[in-house]
Amino acid sequence: MNDLSGKTVIITGGARGLGAEAARQAVAAGARVVLADVLDEEGAATARELGDAARYQHLDVTGEEDWQRVVAYAREEFGSVDGLVNNAGISTGMFLETESVERFRKVVDINLTGVFIGMKTVIPAMKEAGGGSIVNISSAAGLMGLALTSSYGASKWGVRGLSKLAAVELGTDRIRVNSVHPGMTYTPMTAETGIRQGEGNYPNTPMGRVGEPGEIAGAVVFLLSDTSSYVTGAELAVDGGWTTGPTVKYVMGQ
Ligand SMILES: NC(=O)c1ccc[n+]([C@@H]2O[C@H](COP(=O)([O-])OP(=O)(O)OC[C@H]3O[C@@H](n4cnc5c(N)ncnc54)[C@H](O)[C@@H]3O)[C@@H](O)[C@H]2O)c1
């Protein structure tokens, strides 16, 4: 169903974690992918693992020139740019009161300004291709007020809003823009927090467990594909039910 044959997709933060898994699933669905990251060795290794349908390019998402080079590369190498997954990001675990201004600016620069520059750069290529799909990776922290996310939460709420206005501006250009909101998912970013995989190990969510990268990647591939041809401006929570609201599993008296 989620066929990506003939489509070229740029995936930022594609060296590892969710981005690498999205690349694996996109290639399995028939896409050609350009992985872009600042982790050059890991990125090149991930691209090699994926074979001839994948390339790696160095990209710091905060740099306009880097973006122009990578978009031009994707077009030269594969002929068009049909999909963009703005996935690169860094996290933070500070209370607002203790977050430094410098750190706040850095997180917003990578997580939000990077998404803005990426969209801005890719739009002309997508218009030329007759349309496209942009998937912006926000977070459950972009759907609720999550303590200890300070700059991260602010950046992810920004990604959610930017996705909506872009969807409105680009609808008639046949460019769809959606945000994906992963819950706690086991990747190199979160492994260091001490979270554990497996049933029952994450009671914060109704499903009682953290997510696996493949479960987020499936949603990304769906949004990249024509299966979601009438979906734009949507915010897709892939979070085991974390953002449904307070988790009440048992009603009193029962
Ligand atoms: N893992 C989770 O629980 C979770 C939950 C919600 C949202 N997310 C979001 O998913 C995305 C991927 O996260 P992950 O868990 O795979 O983390 P990760 O740390 O494993 O991967 C992030 C990737 O982004 C790259 N990156 C960082 N700064 C960059 C820059 N300036 N330019 C280019 N690349 C850069 C890193 O090198 C890394 O390869 C992030 O946007 C993150 O905020 C993750």
The ligand as an ORCA input file, in Angstrom:
! r2SCAN-3c Opt
* xyz 0 1
  N      13.447      9.068     20.430
  C      12.367      9.646     20.941
  O      11.835      9.218     21.969
  C      11.775     10.839     20.252
  C      10.512     11.271     20.715
  C       9.938     12.372     20.087
  C      10.577     12.996     19.047
  N      11.806     12.556     18.634
  C      12.437     13.278     17.539
  O      12.811     12.367     16.529
  C      13.949     12.876     15.831
  C      15.023     11.809     15.757
  O      15.416     11.497     17.078
  P      16.189     10.161     17.490
  O      15.531      9.666     18.721
  O      16.362      9.265     16.335
  O      17.574     10.807     17.956
  P      19.082     10.495     17.532
  O      19.915     11.355     18.404
  O      19.315      9.044     17.550
  O      19.137     10.996     16.022
  C      19.111     12.363     15.703
  C      20.007     12.591     14.514
  O      19.992     13.989     14.198
  C      21.314     14.369     13.873
  N      21.548     15.799     14.049
  C      21.661     16.503     15.212
  N      21.934     17.782     14.971
  C      22.017     17.913     13.613
  C      22.281     19.009     12.744
  N      22.557     20.238     13.208
  N      22.263     18.784     11.410
  C      22.011     17.543     10.933
  N      21.768     16.475     11.692
  C      21.773     16.657     13.033
  C      22.175     13.538     14.820
  O      23.517     13.487     14.392
  C      21.461     12.194     14.786
  O      21.941     11.357     13.773
  C      14.380     14.139     16.582
  O      13.861     15.274     15.938
  C      13.727     13.953     17.940
  O      13.501     15.177     18.595
  C      12.404     11.485     19.205
*
